[in-house]
Amino acid sequence: MQQATTTTVQQWEALHSSPRSPEVELEGRVALITGGASGIGEITARVFAHHGAKVVIADVNDSLGKSVRDSLGQDTVSYVHCDVTNESQIKAAVAEAVSAYGKLDIMFNNAGITDPNKVRIVDNDKADFERVLAVNVTGVFLGVKHAAQAMIPARRGCIINTASISSNIGGSASHAYTCAKHAVLGLTRNAAVELGQFGIRVNCLSPFGCATPLATKFVGLGPVEMEALIGATANLKGVTLKAEDVANAALFLASDEARYVSGHNLFIDGGVTVVNPSFHMFQYPPEEA
């Protein structure tokens, strides 16, 4: 698990060794990222900070969260312990952002879990199902709710929720996870309709498989093995989806480049969700592919 995080951070550092691009800026913005201690959340925290934002990392893994904070500098990034299923802790995390930096511009509801990898529904446990929905759905609901309370008076803001290709198709993940991500998409659309009158944009991200600590733990593979598995099933060949790619999609949605984008489910999937695996119309012979 730690290997995946270390590799991803090294990739991020290599890509950002040069001066940042002036086109996309978050200078003066304040962002709160749940699940920000590792994986996509961590890399997004680094990308947002790199582009000028003040970032509050919220997570249950205090040691990792504080490590990310310290690596970026406590003048730019702060950390708060937050279990997203606990409403008082979500409320406190939002309050921390407002207290530390005076406002909240960006809420990235990214925290999520998976359940045990049981393919057959008859083998699934109710407790596991409810736990996934508690974190992946209720946690997002609470994040949207309390971010909205902070943003409505300002008449502006950006809320981003992490969904998945499982928000759009069946058969790509467990029953609980797929139900949860469908719910996140529905919540995103409903919140976008309500909060648009206050100048608040609400969108979600739906990535394909990515070798994050959460994903590698779920499938029981190391990062290299998992990326090979993902590559074999990917529609877009020659490119491997990294946490950096998802973070850059979040950066786009958080920036003024997406100022008129709301209610959108942004797929970072290499086109996999537009493929019907029952048809093979465009399959080239192996020697020509």
C-alpha positions in Angstrom: 0.0 0.0 0.0 2.8 2.4 0.9 4.6 1.5 -2.3 1.8 2.8 -4.4 1.7 6.1 -2.6 5.5 6.6 -2.8 5.6 5.8 -6.5 2.7 8.2 -7.3 4.4 11.0 -5.3 7.6 10.5 -7.2 5.7 10.8 -10.5 4.0 13.9 -9.3 7.3 15.5 -8.3 8.9 14.7 -11.6 6.0 16.3 -13.5 6.0 19.4 -11.4 9.7 20.1 -11.2 9.2 22.9 -13.8 7.3 26.2 -13.1 3.6 25.8 -13.0 1.4 26.7 -16.0 -0.1 30.1 -15.8 -3.3 29.0 -17.6 -4.9 27.2 -14.7 -4.6 28.9 -11.3 -6.2 28.5 -7.9 -4.4 31.4 -6.3 -6.3 32.7 -3.3 -8.7 29.7 -3.3 -9.3 27.5 -0.2 -9.9 23.8 -0.8 -11.0 21.0 1.6 -10.2 17.5 0.5 -11.6 14.4 2.3 -9.5 11.3 1.9 -6.6 13.6 1.3 -3.9 11.6 3.0 -3.3 9.1 0.2 -4.1 8.1 -3.4 -6.1 10.5 -5.5 -6.8 12.8 -2.6 -3.2 13.2 -1.7 -2.1 13.9 -5.3 -5.0 16.4 -5.7 -3.9 18.2 -2.5 -0.4 18.5 -4.0 -1.7 19.7 -7.4 -4.0 22.2 -5.8 -1.3 23.6 -3.6 1.1 23.7 -6.5 -1.4 25.9 -8.3 -1.8 28.3 -5.5 -4.6 27.0 -3.3 -4.6 26.8 0.5 -5.6 23.2 1.3 -7.2 21.5 4.2 -6.6 17.7 4.2 -9.3 15.7 6.0 -8.7 12.0 6.7 -8.8 9.3 9.4 -5.1 8.4 8.8 -3.5 11.0 11.0 0.1 10.0 10.4 -0.2 10.0 6.6 -2.2 13.2 6.6 0.3 15.1 8.7 3.1 13.7 6.6 1.5 15.2 3.5 0.9 18.5 5.3 4.5 18.7 6.4 5.9 17.9 3.0 3.9 20.8 1.5 4.4 23.3 4.3 2.1 24.2 7.1 1.7 27.7 5.8 -0.1 26.3 2.7 -1.7 23.0 3.9 -3.3 22.0 7.2 -4.7 18.7 8.4 -7.8 17.8 10.4 -8.9 14.3 11.5 -12.2 13.6 9.9 -14.4 10.5 9.7 -16.9 11.5 6.9 -19.6 9.3 8.4 -19.6 11.6 11.5 -21.5 14.8 10.8 -19.9 16.7 13.6 -16.4 15.9 12.2 -17.4 17.0 8.7 -18.8 20.2 10.2 -15.6 20.8 12.1 -13.5 20.2 9.0 -15.4 22.9 7.1 -15.1 25.2 10.1 -11.4 24.6 10.2 -11.0 25.7 6.6 -13.0 28.8 7.2 -11.2 29.6 10.5 -7.8 29.0 9.1 -8.2 30.7 5.7 -11.3 32.8 6.0 -13.5 31.0 3.5 -14.2 27.7 1.6 -14.1 27.9 -2.2 -13.6 24.2 -3.2 -14.9 21.0 -1.5 -13.6 17.8 -2.9 -15.6 14.9 -1.4 -13.1 12.1 -2.2 -13.0 9.8 0.8 -14.2 6.3 0.0 -13.8 2.6 0.8 -14.5 -0.7 -0.8 -16.1 -3.8 0.6 -14.6 -7.3 0.6 -14.3 -8.6 -3.0 -17.3 -11.0 -3.1 -18.6 -11.4 -6.6 -21.9 -13.2 -5.8 -24.6 -11.2 -4.2 -25.7 -14.2 -2.1 -22.3 -14.1 -0.4 -22.4 -10.4 0.5 -23.0 -9.2 4.0 -25.5 -6.5 5.0 -23.0 -4.9 7.4 -20.3 -4.6 4.6 -22.9 -3.1 2.2 -24.1 -0.5 4.8 -20.5 0.5 5.7 -19.7 1.2 2.0 -22.9 3.3 1.6 -22.1 5.1 4.9 -18.7 6.3 3.8 -19.2 6.6 0.0 -22.8 8.1 0.0 -23.6 9.5 3.4 -20.1 10.9 3.7 -20.5 12.7 0.3 -24.0 14.0 1.3 -22.6 15.4 4.6 -19.7 17.0 2.7 -22.0 18.7 0.2 -24.4 19.8 2.9 -21.8 21.5 5.1 -19.8 22.9 2.2 -23.0 24.5 0.9 -23.6 26.1 4.2 -20.3 27.8 4.0 -20.6 28.7 0.3 -24.1 30.0 0.0 -23.5 33.3 1.8 -20.5 33.9 -0.6 -22.8 33.2 -3.6 -20.1 31.1 -5.2 -18.2 27.8 -4.7 -17.2 24.5 -6.3 -18.1 21.1 -5.0 -16.5 18.0 -6.6 -17.5 14.4 -5.7 -15.5 11.3 -6.5 -17.7 8.8 -8.4 -16.4 6.1 -10.7 -17.1 4.4 -14.0 -19.4 2.3 -11.7 -21.7 5.3 -11.6 -22.6 4.6 -15.2 -22.2 0.9 -15.9 -22.7 -2.4 -14.1 -20.3 -5.2 -13.7 -17.2 -3.2 -13.0 -17.2 -3.3 -9.2 -19.0 -4.9 -6.2 -22.7 -4.4 -5.6 -22.2 -2.0 -2.7 -19.6 0.1 -4.5 -21.7 0.3 -7.7 -24.8 1.3 -5.8 -22.8 3.9 -3.9 -21.3 5.5 -7.0 -24.7 5.6 -8.8 -26.0 7.4 -5.7 -23.1 9.9 -5.8 -24.0 10.8 -9.4 -27.6 11.3 -8.4 -26.7 13.5 -5.5 -24.3 15.5 -7.6 -27.0 16.3 -10.2 -29.6 17.1 -7.6 -27.2 19.4 -5.7 -26.2 21.1 -8.9 -29.8 21.9 -9.6 -30.4 23.3 -6.1 -27.2 25.2 -5.6 -26.8 26.8 -9.0 -29.0 29.7 -7.9 -26.3 30.5 -5.4 -23.5 30.4 -7.9 -22.2 27.1 -6.6 -21.1 24.5 -9.2 -21.4 20.8 -8.3 -19.7 18.1 -10.5 -18.3 14.6 -10.1 -15.3 12.7 -11.4 -15.6 9.1 -12.7 -12.2 7.5 -13.2 -11.4 4.1 -14.6 -9.1 1.8 -12.7 -6.1 3.4 -11.1 -3.5 1.8 -8.9 -4.2 3.7 -5.7 -3.7 2.1 -2.2 -7.5 1.6 -2.0 -7.7 -0.2 -5.3 -4.6 -2.3 -4.9 -5.8 -3.5 -1.5 -9.2 -4.4 -3.0 -7.9 -6.6 -5.8 -4.9 -7.9 -3.8 -2.3 -6.9 -6.3 0.8 -4.7 -6.3 0.8 -1.4 -8.3 2.7 -2.9 -11.2 0.5 -6.0 -11.5 -2.7 -3.9 -11.1 -1.7 -1.5 -13.9 -1.0 -4.5 -16.1 -4.5 -5.8 -15.4 -6.0 -2.4 -16.0 -4.1 -2.0 -19.2 -5.4 -5.4 -20.5 -9.0 -4.3 -20.1 -8.6 -0.6 -21.1 -10.0 0.8 -24.3 -7.3 3.4 -24.7 -4.0 1.7 -25.2 -0.5 3.1 -24.6 -1.5 5.2 -21.7 -1.8 4.2 -18.0 -4.3 6.1 -15.9 -2.5 7.7 -12.9 -3.8 9.5 -9.8 -2.2 12.6 -11.4 -4.7 12.4 -14.3 -7.6 12.4 -11.9 -6.1 15.2 -9.9 -5.7 17.3 -13.0 -9.4 16.7 -13.9 -10.3 17.9 -10.4 -8.1 21.0 -11.0 -10.0 21.7 -14.2 -13.3 21.5 -12.5 -12.1 23.6 -9.5 -10.7 26.4 -11.8 -12.3 29.2 -13.7 -11.6 27.1 -16.9 -14.8 25.2 -15.8 -16.8 28.3 -14.6 -19.9 27.2 -16.5 -19.6 23.5 -15.9 -22.1 22.1 -13.4 -24.1 18.9 -13.0 -21.4 17.1 -15.0 -20.0 13.6 -14.6 -16.5 13.9 -16.0 -15.1 10.5 -17.1 -11.4 9.9 -16.9 -11.7 6.5 -18.4 -10.1 6.4 -21.9 -13.5 5.7 -23.4 -14.1 2.5 -21.6 -17.7 3.4 -20.7 -18.7 3.9 -24.3 -17.7 0.4 -25.3 -20.3 -2.4 -25.5 -18.2 -5.5 -24.9 -20.9 -7.6 -26.7 -19.9 -6.2 -30.0 -16.5 -6.5 -31.7 -17.0 -4.4 -34.8 -13.7 -2.7 -34.7 -11.4 -5.5 -33.5 -8.3 -5.7 -35.7 -6.5 -9.0 -36.3 -3.7 -9.3 -33.7 -1.0 -8.9 -36.3 -2.5 -5.5 -37.4 -3.4 -4.1 -34.0 
